Amino acid sequence: MQVKCSLCGKVEDITKIHKDYSKLAKNQETPYFCQRCSMRVKHQAKCAQDMPKPI
Ligand SMILES: [Zn+2]
């Protein structure tokens, strides 16, 4: 199944062993992030958590 990364637009072929395959197969609107972008998103989320909350 071909999916497009929501962040960089990279088109990738995923197989049934991909963790998001069933989600994406059911709902094509599910945002997909390629490996590189998902790592970046994870990193950003972690950084956001580490930052002090604005008052
Ligand atoms: Zn990407």
mmCIF file of the protein (N, C-alpha, C, O) and its ligand, coordinates in Angstrom:
data_MODEL
# 
_entry.id   MODEL 
# 
loop_
_entity.id 
_entity.type 
_entity.pdbx_number_of_molecules 
1 polymer     1 
2 non-polymer 1 
# 
_entity_poly.entity_id                      1 
_entity_poly.type                           'polypeptide(L)' 
_entity_poly.nstd_linkage                   no 
_entity_poly.nstd_monomer                   no 
_entity_poly.pdbx_seq_one_letter_code       MQVKCSLCGKVEDITKIHKDYSKLAKNQETPYFCQRCSMRVKHQAKCAQDMPKPI 
_entity_poly.pdbx_seq_one_letter_code_can   MQVKCSLCGKVEDITKIHKDYSKLAKNQETPYFCQRCSMRVKHQAKCAQDMPKPI 
_entity_poly.pdbx_strand_id                 A 
# 
loop_
_entity_poly_seq.entity_id 
_entity_poly_seq.num 
_entity_poly_seq.mon_id 
_entity_poly_seq.hetero 
1 1  MET n 
1 2  GLN n 
1 3  VAL n 
1 4  LYS n 
1 5  CYS n 
1 6  SER n 
1 7  LEU n 
1 8  CYS n 
1 9  GLY n 
1 10 LYS n 
1 11 VAL n 
1 12 GLU n 
1 13 ASP n 
1 14 ILE n 
1 15 THR n 
1 16 LYS n 
1 17 ILE n 
1 18 HIS n 
1 19 LYS n 
1 20 ASP n 
1 21 TYR n 
1 22 SER n 
1 23 LYS n 
1 24 LEU n 
1 25 ALA n 
1 26 LYS n 
1 27 ASN n 
1 28 GLN n 
1 29 GLU n 
1 30 THR n 
1 31 PRO n 
1 32 TYR n 
1 33 PHE n 
1 34 CYS n 
1 35 GLN n 
1 36 ARG n 
1 37 CYS n 
1 38 SER n 
1 39 MET n 
1 40 ARG n 
1 41 VAL n 
1 42 LYS n 
1 43 HIS n 
1 44 GLN n 
1 45 ALA n 
1 46 LYS n 
1 47 CYS n 
1 48 ALA n 
1 49 GLN n 
1 50 ASP n 
1 51 MET n 
1 52 PRO n 
1 53 LYS n 
1 54 PRO n 
1 55 ILE n 
# 
loop_
_struct_asym.id 
_struct_asym.entity_id 
A 1 
B 2 
# 
loop_
_chem_comp.id 
_chem_comp.type 
_chem_comp.mon_nstd_flag 
ALA 'L-peptide linking' y 
ARG 'L-peptide linking' y 
ASN 'L-peptide linking' y 
ASP 'L-peptide linking' y 
CYS 'L-peptide linking' y 
GLN 'L-peptide linking' y 
GLU 'L-peptide linking' y 
GLY 'peptide linking'   y 
HIS 'L-peptide linking' y 
ILE 'L-peptide linking' y 
LEU 'L-peptide linking' y 
LYS 'L-peptide linking' y 
MET 'L-peptide linking' y 
PHE 'L-peptide linking' y 
PRO 'L-peptide linking' y 
SER 'L-peptide linking' y 
THR 'L-peptide linking' y 
TYR 'L-peptide linking' y 
VAL 'L-peptide linking' y 
ZN  non-polymer         . 
# 
_pdbx_entity_nonpoly.entity_id   2 
_pdbx_entity_nonpoly.name        ? 
_pdbx_entity_nonpoly.comp_id     ZN 
# 
_pdbx_nonpoly_scheme.asym_id         B 
_pdbx_nonpoly_scheme.entity_id       2 
_pdbx_nonpoly_scheme.mon_id          ZN 
_pdbx_nonpoly_scheme.ndb_seq_num     1 
_pdbx_nonpoly_scheme.pdb_seq_num     101 
_pdbx_nonpoly_scheme.auth_seq_num    101 
_pdbx_nonpoly_scheme.pdb_mon_id      ZN 
_pdbx_nonpoly_scheme.auth_mon_id     ZN 
_pdbx_nonpoly_scheme.pdb_strand_id   A 
_pdbx_nonpoly_scheme.pdb_ins_code    . 
# 
loop_
_atom_site.group_PDB 
_atom_site.id 
_atom_site.type_symbol 
_atom_site.label_atom_id 
_atom_site.label_alt_id 
_atom_site.label_comp_id 
_atom_site.label_asym_id 
_atom_site.label_entity_id 
_atom_site.label_seq_id 
_atom_site.pdbx_PDB_ins_code 
_atom_site.Cartn_x 
_atom_site.Cartn_y 
_atom_site.Cartn_z 
_atom_site.occupancy 
_atom_site.B_iso_or_equiv 
_atom_site.pdbx_formal_charge 
_atom_site.auth_seq_id 
_atom_site.auth_comp_id 
_atom_site.auth_asym_id 
_atom_site.auth_atom_id 
_atom_site.pdbx_PDB_model_num 
ATOM   1   N  N  . MET A 1 1  ? 0.847   -1.188 0.000  1.00 0.00 ? 1   MET A N  1 
ATOM   2   C  CA . MET A 1 1  ? 0.000   0.000  0.000  1.00 0.00 ? 1   MET A CA 1 
ATOM   3   C  C  . MET A 1 1  ? 0.884   1.240  0.000  1.00 0.00 ? 1   MET A C  1 
ATOM   4   O  O  . MET A 1 1  ? 1.855   1.328  0.751  1.00 0.00 ? 1   MET A O  1 
ATOM   5   N  N  . GLN A 1 2  ? 0.533   2.191  -0.850 1.00 0.00 ? 2   GLN A N  1 
ATOM   6   C  CA . GLN A 1 2  ? 1.327   3.407  -0.912 1.00 0.00 ? 2   GLN A CA 1 
ATOM   7   C  C  . GLN A 1 2  ? 0.759   4.464  0.023  1.00 0.00 ? 2   GLN A C  1 
ATOM   8   O  O  . GLN A 1 2  ? -0.445  4.719  0.044  1.00 0.00 ? 2   GLN A O  1 
ATOM   9   N  N  . VAL A 1 3  ? 1.642   5.062  0.786  1.00 0.00 ? 3   VAL A N  1 
ATOM   10  C  CA . VAL A 1 3  ? 1.226   6.112  1.697  1.00 0.00 ? 3   VAL A CA 1 
ATOM   11  C  C  . VAL A 1 3  ? 2.147   7.309  1.515  1.00 0.00 ? 3   VAL A C  1 
ATOM   12  O  O  . VAL A 1 3  ? 3.302   7.176  1.110  1.00 0.00 ? 3   VAL A O  1 
ATOM   13  N  N  . LYS A 1 4  ? 1.606   8.473  1.824  1.00 0.00 ? 4   LYS A N  1 
ATOM   14  C  CA . LYS A 1 4  ? 2.381   9.700  1.656  1.00 0.00 ? 4   LYS A CA 1 
ATOM   15  C  C  . LYS A 1 4  ? 2.628   10.313 3.026  1.00 0.00 ? 4   LYS A C  1 
ATOM   16  O  O  . LYS A 1 4  ? 1.709   10.446 3.835  1.00 0.00 ? 4   LYS A O  1 
ATOM   17  N  N  . CYS A 1 5  ? 3.848   10.674 3.271  1.00 0.00 ? 5   CYS A N  1 
ATOM   18  C  CA . CYS A 1 5  ? 4.195   11.286 4.545  1.00 0.00 ? 5   CYS A CA 1 
ATOM   19  C  C  . CYS A 1 5  ? 3.511   12.641 4.668  1.00 0.00 ? 5   CYS A C  1 
ATOM   20  O  O  . CYS A 1 5  ? 3.558   13.464 3.754  1.00 0.00 ? 5   CYS A O  1 
ATOM   21  N  N  . SER A 1 6  ? 2.871   12.858 5.824  1.00 0.00 ? 6   SER A N  1 
ATOM   22  C  CA . SER A 1 6  ? 2.129   14.107 6.032  1.00 0.00 ? 6   SER A CA 1 
ATOM   23  C  C  . SER A 1 6  ? 3.056   15.300 6.181  1.00 0.00 ? 6   SER A C  1 
ATOM   24  O  O  . SER A 1 6  ? 2.640   16.442 5.986  1.00 0.00 ? 6   SER A O  1 
ATOM   25  N  N  . LEU A 1 7  ? 4.284   15.046 6.519  1.00 0.00 ? 7   LEU A N  1 
ATOM   26  C  CA . LEU A 1 7  ? 5.206   16.156 6.759  1.00 0.00 ? 7   LEU A CA 1 
ATOM   27  C  C  . LEU A 1 7  ? 6.042   16.518 5.543  1.00 0.00 ? 7   LEU A C  1 
ATOM   28  O  O  . LEU A 1 7  ? 6.052   17.672 5.114  1.00 0.00 ? 7   LEU A O  1 
ATOM   29  N  N  . CYS A 1 8  ? 6.747   15.531 4.983  1.00 0.00 ? 8   CYS A N  1 
ATOM   30  C  CA . CYS A 1 8  ? 7.666   15.853 3.893  1.00 0.00 ? 8   CYS A CA 1 
ATOM   31  C  C  . CYS A 1 8  ? 7.113   15.454 2.522  1.00 0.00 ? 8   CYS A C  1 
ATOM   32  O  O  . CYS A 1 8  ? 7.693   15.809 1.496  1.00 0.00 ? 8   CYS A O  1 
ATOM   33  N  N  . GLY A 1 9  ? 5.992   14.713 2.499  1.00 0.00 ? 9   GLY A N  1 
ATOM   34  C  CA . GLY A 1 9  ? 5.376   14.343 1.244  1.00 0.00 ? 9   GLY A CA 1 
ATOM   35  C  C  . GLY A 1 9  ? 6.018   13.162 0.563  1.00 0.00 ? 9   GLY A C  1 
ATOM   36  O  O  . GLY A 1 9  ? 5.692   12.850 -0.582 1.00 0.00 ? 9   GLY A O  1 
ATOM   37  N  N  . LYS A 1 10 ? 6.929   12.497 1.254  1.00 0.00 ? 10  LYS A N  1 
ATOM   38  C  CA . LYS A 1 10 ? 7.601   11.334 0.689  1.00 0.00 ? 10  LYS A CA 1 
ATOM   39  C  C  . LYS A 1 10 ? 6.616   10.174 0.574  1.00 0.00 ? 10  LYS A C  1 
ATOM   40  O  O  . LYS A 1 10 ? 5.904   9.854  1.525  1.00 0.00 ? 10  LYS A O  1 
ATOM   41  N  N  . VAL A 1 11 ? 6.586   9.548  -0.610 1.00 0.00 ? 11  VAL A N  1 
ATOM   42  C  CA . VAL A 1 11 ? 5.689   8.414  -0.822 1.00 0.00 ? 11  VAL A CA 1 
ATOM   43  C  C  . VAL A 1 11 ? 6.430   7.122  -0.500 1.00 0.00 ? 11  VAL A C  1 
ATOM   44  O  O  . VAL A 1 11 ? 7.529   6.871  -0.995 1.00 0.00 ? 11  VAL A O  1 
ATOM   45  N  N  . GLU A 1 12 ? 5.800   6.314  0.341  1.00 0.00 ? 12  GLU A N  1 
ATOM   46  C  CA . GLU A 1 12 ? 6.432   5.065  0.729  1.00 0.00 ? 12  GLU A CA 1 
ATOM   47  C  C  . GLU A 1 12 ? 5.460   3.906  0.551  1.00 0.00 ? 12  GLU A C  1 
ATOM   48  O  O  . GLU A 1 12 ? 4.242   4.074  0.590  1.00 0.00 ? 12  GLU A O  1 
ATOM   49  N  N  . ASP A 1 13 ? 6.031   2.744  0.357  1.00 0.00 ? 13  ASP A N  1 
ATOM   50  C  CA . ASP A 1 13 ? 5.235   1.527  0.266  1.00 0.00 ? 13  ASP A CA 1 
ATOM   51  C  C  . ASP A 1 13 ? 5.291   0.837  1.614  1.00 0.00 ? 13  ASP A C  1 
ATOM   52  O  O  . ASP A 1 13 ? 6.371   0.498  2.098  1.00 0.00 ? 13  ASP A O  1 
ATOM   53  N  N  . ILE A 1 14 ? 4.130   0.626  2.224  1.00 0.00 ? 14  ILE A N  1 
ATOM   54  C  CA . ILE A 1 14 ? 4.143   -0.090 3.497  1.00 0.00 ? 14  ILE A CA 1 
ATOM   55  C  C  . ILE A 1 14 ? 3.442   -1.432 3.337  1.00 0.00 ? 14  ILE A C  1 
ATOM   56  O  O  . ILE A 1 14 ? 2.529   -1.588 2.526  1.00 0.00 ? 14  ILE A O  1 
ATOM   57  N  N  . THR A 1 15 ? 3.888   -2.376 4.119  1.00 0.00 ? 15  THR A N  1 
ATOM   58  C  CA . THR A 1 15 ? 3.310   -3.714 4.078  1.00 0.00 ? 15  THR A CA 1 
ATOM   59  C  C  . THR A 1 15 ? 2.489   -3.954 5.339  1.00 0.00 ? 15  THR A C  1 
ATOM   60  O  O  . THR A 1 15 ? 2.424   -3.110 6.234  1.00 0.00 ? 15  THR A O  1 
ATOM   61  N  N  . LYS A 1 16 ? 1.864   -5.128 5.383  1.00 0.00 ? 16  LYS A N  1 
ATOM   62  C  CA . LYS A 1 16 ? 0.975   -5.441 6.505  1.00 0.00 ? 16  LYS A CA 1 
ATOM   63  C  C  . LYS A 1 16 ? 1.707   -5.492 7.836  1.00 0.00 ? 16  LYS A C  1 
ATOM   64  O  O  . LYS A 1 16 ? 1.084   -5.412 8.894  1.00 0.00 ? 16  LYS A O  1 
ATOM   65  N  N  . ILE A 1 17 ? 3.018   -5.625 7.785  1.00 0.00 ? 17  ILE A N  1 
ATOM   66  C  CA . ILE A 1 17 ? 3.742   -5.685 9.059  1.00 0.00 ? 17  ILE A CA 1 
ATOM   67  C  C  . ILE A 1 17 ? 3.990   -4.304 9.648  1.00 0.00 ? 17  ILE A C  1 
ATOM   68  O  O  . ILE A 1 17 ? 4.439   -4.177 10.787 1.00 0.00 ? 17  ILE A O  1 
ATOM   69  N  N  . HIS A 1 18 ? 3.694   -3.268 8.864  1.00 0.00 ? 18  HIS A N  1 
ATOM   70  C  CA . HIS A 1 18 ? 3.862   -1.918 9.397  1.00 0.00 ? 18  HIS A CA 1 
ATOM   71  C  C  . HIS A 1 18 ? 2.844   -1.680 10.505 1.00 0.00 ? 18  HIS A C  1 
ATOM   72  O  O  . HIS A 1 18 ? 1.688   -2.091 10.401 1.00 0.00 ? 18  HIS A O  1 
ATOM   73  N  N  . LYS A 1 19 ? 3.291   -1.008 11.573 1.00 0.00 ? 19  LYS A N  1 
ATOM   74  C  CA . LYS A 1 19 ? 2.420   -0.848 12.743 1.00 0.00 ? 19  LYS A CA 1 
ATOM   75  C  C  . LYS A 1 19 ? 1.161   -0.033 12.443 1.00 0.00 ? 19  LYS A C  1 
ATOM   76  O  O  . LYS A 1 19 ? 0.137   -0.202 13.104 1.00 0.00 ? 19  LYS A O  1 
ATOM   77  N  N  . ASP A 1 20 ? 1.237   0.843  11.453 1.00 0.00 ? 20  ASP A N  1 
ATOM   78  C  CA . ASP A 1 20 ? 0.088   1.681  11.145 1.00 0.00 ? 20  ASP A CA 1 
ATOM   79  C  C  . ASP A 1 20 ? -0.715  1.181  9.951  1.00 0.00 ? 20  ASP A C  1 
ATOM   80  O  O  . ASP A 1 20 ? -1.639  1.856  9.496  1.00 0.00 ? 20  ASP A O  1 
ATOM   81  N  N  . TYR A 1 21 ? -0.368  0.001  9.440  1.00 0.00 ? 21  TYR A N  1 
ATOM   82  C  CA . TYR A 1 21 ? -1.010  -0.482 8.218  1.00 0.00 ? 21  TYR A CA 1 
ATOM   83  C  C  . TYR A 1 21 ? -2.527  -0.576 8.344  1.00 0.00 ? 21  TYR A C  1 
ATOM   84  O  O  . TYR A 1 21 ? -3.255  -0.065 7.493  1.00 0.00 ? 21  TYR A O  1 
ATOM   85  N  N  . SER A 1 22 ? -3.010  -1.233 9.411  1.00 0.00 ? 22  SER A N  1 
ATOM   86  C  CA . SER A 1 22 ? -4.456  -1.430 9.552  1.00 0.00 ? 22  SER A CA 1 
ATOM   87  C  C  . SER A 1 22 ? -5.167  -0.089 9.727  1.00 0.00 ? 22  SER A C  1 
ATOM   88  O  O  . SER A 1 22 ? -6.263  0.123  9.207  1.00 0.00 ? 22  SER A O  1 
ATOM   89  N  N  . LYS A 1 23 ? -4.525  0.802  10.464 1.00 0.00 ? 23  LYS A N  1 
ATOM   90  C  CA . LYS A 1 23 ? -5.113  2.130  10.670 1.00 0.00 ? 23  LYS A CA 1 
ATOM   91  C  C  . LYS A 1 23 ? -5.253  2.852  9.344  1.00 0.00 ? 23  LYS A C  1 
ATOM   92  O  O  . LYS A 1 23 ? -6.296  3.434  9.047  1.00 0.00 ? 23  LYS A O  1 
ATOM   93  N  N  . LEU A 1 24 ? -4.180  2.808  8.539  1.00 0.00 ? 24  LEU A N  1 
ATOM   94  C  CA . LEU A 1 24 ? -4.167  3.514  7.263  1.00 0.00 ? 24  LEU A CA 1 
ATOM   95  C  C  . LEU A 1 24 ? -5.080  2.844  6.248  1.00 0.00 ? 24  LEU A C  1 
ATOM   96  O  O  . LEU A 1 24 ? -5.689  3.506  5.408  1.00 0.00 ? 24  LEU A O  1 
ATOM   97  N  N  . ALA A 1 25 ? -5.165  1.518  6.337  1.00 0.00 ? 25  ALA A N  1 
ATOM   98  C  CA . ALA A 1 25 ? -6.020  0.797  5.396  1.00 0.00 ? 25  ALA A CA 1 
ATOM   99  C  C  . ALA A 1 25 ? -7.483  1.119  5.656  1.00 0.00 ? 25  ALA A C  1 
ATOM   100 O  O  . ALA A 1 25 ? -8.281  1.243  4.727  1.00 0.00 ? 25  ALA A O  1 
ATOM   101 N  N  . LYS A 1 26 ? -7.820  1.253  6.932  1.00 0.00 ? 26  LYS A N  1 
ATOM   102 C  CA . LYS A 1 26 ? -9.200  1.567  7.309  1.00 0.00 ? 26  LYS A CA 1 
ATOM   103 C  C  . LYS A 1 26 ? -9.545  2.998  6.978  1.00 0.00 ? 26  LYS A C  1 
ATOM   104 O  O  . LYS A 1 26 ? -10.626 3.290  6.466  1.00 0.00 ? 26  LYS A O  1 
ATOM   105 N  N  . ASN A 1 27 ? -8.618  3.886  7.274  1.00 0.00 ? 27  ASN A N  1 
ATOM   106 C  CA . ASN A 1 27 ? -8.874  5.308  7.096  1.00 0.00 ? 27  ASN A CA 1 
ATOM   107 C  C  . ASN A 1 27 ? -7.696  5.976  6.406  1.00 0.00 ? 27  ASN A C  1 
ATOM   108 O  O  . ASN A 1 27 ? -6.635  6.169  7.000  1.00 0.00 ? 27  ASN A O  1 
ATOM   109 N  N  . GLN A 1 28 ? -7.901  6.324  5.139  1.00 0.00 ? 28  GLN A N  1 
ATOM   110 C  CA . GLN A 1 28 ? -6.826  6.925  4.360  1.00 0.00 ? 28  GLN A CA 1 
ATOM   111 C  C  . GLN A 1 28 ? -6.457  8.313  4.873  1.00 0.00 ? 28  GLN A C  1 
ATOM   112 O  O  . GLN A 1 28 ? -5.410  8.855  4.518  1.00 0.00 ? 28  GLN A O  1 
ATOM   113 N  N  . GLU A 1 29 ? -7.317  8.884  5.707  1.00 0.00 ? 29  GLU A N  1 
ATOM   114 C  CA . GLU A 1 29 ? -7.056  10.226 6.233  1.00 0.00 ? 29  GLU A CA 1 
ATOM   115 C  C  . GLU A 1 29 ? -6.080  10.200 7.398  1.00 0.00 ? 29  GLU A C  1 
ATOM   116 O  O  . GLU A 1 29 ? -5.593  11.242 7.838  1.00 0.00 ? 29  GLU A O  1 
ATOM   117 N  N  . THR A 1 30 ? -5.797  8.998  7.893  1.00 0.00 ? 30  THR A N  1 
ATOM   118 C  CA . THR A 1 30 ? -4.862  8.884  9.007  1.00 0.00 ? 30  THR A CA 1 
ATOM   119 C  C  . THR A 1 30 ? -3.515  9.471  8.605  1.00 0.00 ? 30  THR A C  1 
ATOM   120 O  O  . THR A 1 30 ? -2.937  9.060  7.599  1.00 0.00 ? 30  THR A O  1 
ATOM   121 N  N  . PRO A 1 31 ? -3.016  10.413 9.368  1.00 0.00 ? 31  PRO A N  1 
ATOM   122 C  CA . PRO A 1 31 ? -1.721  10.984 9.016  1.00 0.00 ? 31  PRO A CA 1 
ATOM   123 C  C  . PRO A 1 31 ? -0.614  9.950  9.129  1.00 0.00 ? 31  PRO A C  1 
ATOM   124 O  O  . PRO A 1 31 ? -0.512  9.214  10.111 1.00 0.00 ? 31  PRO A O  1 
ATOM   125 N  N  . TYR A 1 32 ? 0.217   9.920  8.084  1.00 0.00 ? 32  TYR A N  1 
ATOM   126 C  CA . TYR A 1 32 ? 1.338   8.992  8.095  1.00 0.00 ? 32  TYR A CA 1 
ATOM   127 C  C  . TYR A 1 32 ? 2.637   9.781  8.117  1.00 0.00 ? 32  TYR A C  1 
ATOM   128 O  O  . TYR A 1 32 ? 2.798   10.756 7.384  1.00 0.00 ? 32  TYR A O  1 
ATOM   129 N  N  . PHE A 1 33 ? 3.548   9.355  8.956  1.00 0.00 ? 33  PHE A N  1 
ATOM   130 C  CA . PHE A 1 33 ? 4.859   9.988  8.986  1.00 0.00 ? 33  PHE A CA 1 
ATOM   131 C  C  . PHE A 1 33 ? 5.909   8.952  8.621  1.00 0.00 ? 33  PHE A C  1 
ATOM   132 O  O  . PHE A 1 33 ? 5.918   7.851  9.172  1.00 0.00 ? 33  PHE A O  1 
ATOM   133 N  N  . CYS A 1 34 ? 6.788   9.300  7.699  1.00 0.00 ? 34  CYS A N  1 
ATOM   134 C  CA . CYS A 1 34 ? 7.866   8.390  7.353  1.00 0.00 ? 34  CYS A CA 1 
ATOM   135 C  C  . CYS A 1 34 ? 8.794   8.243  8.559  1.00 0.00 ? 34  CYS A C  1 
ATOM   136 O  O  . CYS A 1 34 ? 8.679   8.978  9.539  1.00 0.00 ? 34  CYS A O  1 
ATOM   137 N  N  . GLN A 1 35 ? 9.691   7.306  8.473  1.00 0.00 ? 35  GLN A N  1 
ATOM   138 C  CA . GLN A 1 35 ? 10.551  7.008  9.622  1.00 0.00 ? 35  GLN A CA 1 
ATOM   139 C  C  . GLN A 1 35 ? 11.312  8.255  10.102 1.00 0.00 ? 35  GLN A C  1 
ATOM   140 O  O  . GLN A 1 35 ? 11.422  8.524  11.298 1.00 0.00 ? 35  GLN A O  1 
ATOM   141 N  N  . ARG A 1 36 ? 11.823  8.992  9.130  1.00 0.00 ? 36  ARG A N  1 
ATOM   142 C  CA . ARG A 1 36 ? 12.611  10.167 9.477  1.00 0.00 ? 36  ARG A CA 1 
ATOM   143 C  C  . ARG A 1 36 ? 11.755  11.206 10.192 1.00 0.00 ? 36  ARG A C  1 
ATOM   144 O  O  . ARG A 1 36 ? 12.161  11.774 11.206 1.00 0.00 ? 36  ARG A O  1 
ATOM   145 N  N  . CYS A 1 37 ? 10.545  11.450 9.638  1.00 0.00 ? 37  CYS A N  1 
ATOM   146 C  CA . CYS A 1 37 ? 9.682   12.474 10.219 1.00 0.00 ? 37  CYS A CA 1 
ATOM   147 C  C  . CYS A 1 37 ? 9.115   12.016 11.556 1.00 0.00 ? 37  CYS A C  1 
ATOM   148 O  O  . CYS A 1 37 ? 8.969   12.831 12.467 1.00 0.00 ? 37  CYS A O  1 
ATOM   149 N  N  . SER A 1 38 ? 8.794   10.742 11.695 1.00 0.00 ? 38  SER A N  1 
ATOM   150 C  CA . SER A 1 38 ? 8.247   10.284 12.970 1.00 0.00 ? 38  SER A CA 1 
ATOM   151 C  C  . SER A 1 38 ? 9.289   10.426 14.069 1.00 0.00 ? 38  SER A C  1 
ATOM   152 O  O  . SER A 1 38 ? 8.959   10.709 15.221 1.00 0.00 ? 38  SER A O  1 
ATOM   153 N  N  . MET A 1 39 ? 10.543  10.228 13.703 1.00 0.00 ? 39  MET A N  1 
ATOM   154 C  CA . MET A 1 39 ? 11.604  10.420 14.685 1.00 0.00 ? 39  MET A CA 1 
ATOM   155 C  C  . MET A 1 39 ? 11.710  11.889 15.068 1.00 0.00 ? 39  MET A C  1 
ATOM   156 O  O  . MET A 1 39 ? 11.925  12.237 16.229 1.00 0.00 ? 39  MET A O  1 
ATOM   157 N  N  . ARG A 1 40 ? 11.555  12.737 14.061 1.00 0.00 ? 40  ARG A N  1 
ATOM   158 C  CA . ARG A 1 40 ? 11.631  14.174 14.311 1.00 0.00 ? 40  ARG A CA 1 
ATOM   159 C  C  . ARG A 1 40 ? 10.457  14.625 15.185 1.00 0.00 ? 40  ARG A C  1 
ATOM   160 O  O  . ARG A 1 40 ? 10.625  15.428 16.103 1.00 0.00 ? 40  ARG A O  1 
ATOM   161 N  N  . VAL A 1 41 ? 9.262   14.091 14.883 1.00 0.00 ? 41  VAL A N  1 
ATOM   162 C  CA . VAL A 1 41 ? 8.071   14.445 15.654 1.00 0.00 ? 41  VAL A CA 1 
ATOM   163 C  C  . VAL A 1 41 ? 8.238   14.007 17.106 1.00 0.00 ? 41  VAL A C  1 
ATOM   164 O  O  . VAL A 1 41 ? 7.922   14.752 18.034 1.00 0.00 ? 41  VAL A O  1 
ATOM   165 N  N  . LYS A 1 42 ? 8.743   12.778 17.288 1.00 0.00 ? 42  LYS A N  1 
ATOM   166 C  CA . LYS A 1 42 ? 8.965   12.261 18.636 1.00 0.00 ? 42  LYS A CA 1 
ATOM   167 C  C  . LYS A 1 42 ? 9.930   13.158 19.396 1.00 0.00 ? 42  LYS A C  1 
ATOM   168 O  O  . LYS A 1 42 ? 9.720   13.490 20.562 1.00 0.00 ? 42  LYS A O  1 
ATOM   169 N  N  . HIS A 1 43 ? 10.990  13.537 18.701 1.00 0.00 ? 43  HIS A N  1 
ATOM   170 C  CA . HIS A 1 43 ? 12.015  14.380 19.309 1.00 0.00 ? 43  HIS A CA 1 
ATOM   171 C  C  . HIS A 1 43 ? 11.427  15.724 19.715 1.00 0.00 ? 43  HIS A C  1 
ATOM   172 O  O  . HIS A 1 43 ? 11.704  16.238 20.799 1.00 0.00 ? 43  HIS A O  1 
ATOM   173 N  N  . GLN A 1 44 ? 10.600  16.290 18.814 1.00 0.00 ? 44  GLN A N  1 
ATOM   174 C  CA . GLN A 1 44 ? 9.990   17.584 19.093 1.00 0.00 ? 44  GLN A CA 1 
ATOM   175 C  C  . GLN A 1 44 ? 9.046   17.486 20.278 1.00 0.00 ? 44  GLN A C  1 
ATOM   176 O  O  . GLN A 1 44 ? 9.009   18.379 21.125 1.00 0.00 ? 44  GLN A O  1 
ATOM   177 N  N  . ALA A 1 45 ? 8.279   16.397 20.339 1.00 0.00 ? 45  ALA A N  1 
ATOM   178 C  CA . ALA A 1 45 ? 7.343   16.214 21.437 1.00 0.00 ? 45  ALA A CA 1 
ATOM   179 C  C  . ALA A 1 45 ? 8.095   16.150 22.758 1.00 0.00 ? 45  ALA A C  1 
ATOM   180 O  O  . ALA A 1 45 ? 7.659   16.699 23.769 1.00 0.00 ? 45  ALA A O  1 
ATOM   181 N  N  . LYS A 1 46 ? 9.231   15.469 22.726 1.00 0.00 ? 46  LYS A N  1 
ATOM   182 C  CA . LYS A 1 46 ? 10.036  15.332 23.925 1.00 0.00 ? 46  LYS A CA 1 
ATOM   183 C  C  . LYS A 1 46 ? 10.571  16.702 24.343 1.00 0.00 ? 46  LYS A C  1 
ATOM   184 O  O  . LYS A 1 46 ? 10.569  17.045 25.525 1.00 0.00 ? 46  LYS A O  1 
ATOM   185 N  N  . CYS A 1 47 ? 11.025  17.475 23.367 1.00 0.00 ? 47  CYS A N  1 
ATOM   186 C  CA . CYS A 1 47 ? 11.563  18.796 23.655 1.00 0.00 ? 47  CYS A CA 1 
ATOM   187 C  C  . CYS A 1 47 ? 10.477  19.695 24.236 1.00 0.00 ? 47  CYS A C  1 
ATOM   188 O  O  . CYS A 1 47 ? 10.736  20.476 25.152 1.00 0.00 ? 47  CYS A O  1 
ATOM   189 N  N  . ALA A 1 48 ? 9.257   19.585 23.698 1.00 0.00 ? 48  ALA A N  1 
ATOM   190 C  CA . ALA A 1 48 ? 8.157   20.409 24.175 1.00 0.00 ? 48  ALA A CA 1 
ATOM   191 C  C  . ALA A 1 48 ? 7.833   20.081 25.627 1.00 0.00 ? 48  ALA A C  1 
ATOM   192 O  O  . ALA A 1 48 ? 7.499   20.959 26.422 1.00 0.00 ? 48  ALA A O  1 
ATOM   193 N  N  . GLN A 1 49 ? 7.939   18.806 25.950 1.00 0.00 ? 49  GLN A N  1 
ATOM   194 C  CA . GLN A 1 49 ? 7.665   18.386 27.328 1.00 0.00 ? 49  GLN A CA 1 
ATOM   195 C  C  . GLN A 1 49 ? 8.717   18.932 28.279 1.00 0.00 ? 49  GLN A C  1 
ATOM   196 O  O  . GLN A 1 49 ? 8.421   19.293 29.418 1.00 0.00 ? 49  GLN A O  1 
ATOM   197 N  N  . ASP A 1 50 ? 9.956   18.985 27.791 1.00 0.00 ? 50  ASP A N  1 
ATOM   198 C  CA . ASP A 1 50 ? 11.040  19.430 28.643 1.00 0.00 ? 50  ASP A CA 1 
ATOM   199 C  C  . ASP A 1 50 ? 11.020  20.936 28.883 1.00 0.00 ? 50  ASP A C  1 
ATOM   200 O  O  . ASP A 1 50 ? 11.586  21.431 29.858 1.00 0.00 ? 50  ASP A O  1 
ATOM   201 N  N  . MET A 1 51 ? 10.358  21.653 27.978 1.00 0.00 ? 51  MET A N  1 
ATOM   202 C  CA . MET A 1 51 ? 10.345  23.111 28.112 1.00 0.00 ? 51  MET A CA 1 
ATOM   203 C  C  . MET A 1 51 ? 9.371   23.529 29.201 1.00 0.00 ? 51  MET A C  1 
ATOM   204 O  O  . MET A 1 51 ? 8.326   22.903 29.381 1.00 0.00 ? 51  MET A O  1 
ATOM   205 N  N  . PRO A 1 52 ? 9.706   24.568 29.913 1.00 0.00 ? 52  PRO A N  1 
ATOM   206 C  CA . PRO A 1 52 ? 8.779   25.053 30.940 1.00 0.00 ? 52  PRO A CA 1 
ATOM   207 C  C  . PRO A 1 52 ? 7.526   25.637 30.309 1.00 0.00 ? 52  PRO A C  1 
ATOM   208 O  O  . PRO A 1 52 ? 7.584   26.279 29.260 1.00 0.00 ? 52  PRO A O  1 
ATOM   209 N  N  . LYS A 1 53 ? 6.409   25.409 30.953 1.00 0.00 ? 53  LYS A N  1 
ATOM   210 C  CA . LYS A 1 53 ? 5.140   25.899 30.408 1.00 0.00 ? 53  LYS A CA 1 
ATOM   211 C  C  . LYS A 1 53 ? 5.038   27.399 30.568 1.00 0.00 ? 53  LYS A C  1 
ATOM   212 O  O  . LYS A 1 53 ? 5.383   27.945 31.616 1.00 0.00 ? 53  LYS A O  1 
ATOM   213 N  N  . PRO A 1 54 ? 4.558   28.073 29.518 1.00 0.00 ? 54  PRO A N  1 
ATOM   214 C  CA . PRO A 1 54 ? 4.365   29.534 29.634 1.00 0.00 ? 54  PRO A CA 1 
ATOM   215 C  C  . PRO A 1 54 ? 3.214   29.822 30.594 1.00 0.00 ? 54  PRO A C  1 
ATOM   216 O  O  . PRO A 1 54 ? 2.227   29.088 30.634 1.00 0.00 ? 54  PRO A O  1 
ATOM   217 N  N  . ILE A 1 55 ? 3.348   30.868 31.343 1.00 0.00 ? 55  ILE A N  1 
ATOM   218 C  CA . ILE A 1 55 ? 2.308   31.192 32.336 1.00 0.00 ? 55  ILE A CA 1 
ATOM   219 C  C  . ILE A 1 55 ? 1.232   32.081 31.688 1.00 0.00 ? 55  ILE A C  1 
ATOM   220 O  O  . ILE A 1 55 ? 0.269   32.467 32.351 1.00 0.00 ? 55  ILE A O  1 
HETATM 221 ZN ZN . ZN  B 2 .  ? 8.500   12.422 6.041  1.00 0.00 2 101 ZN  A ZN 1 
# 
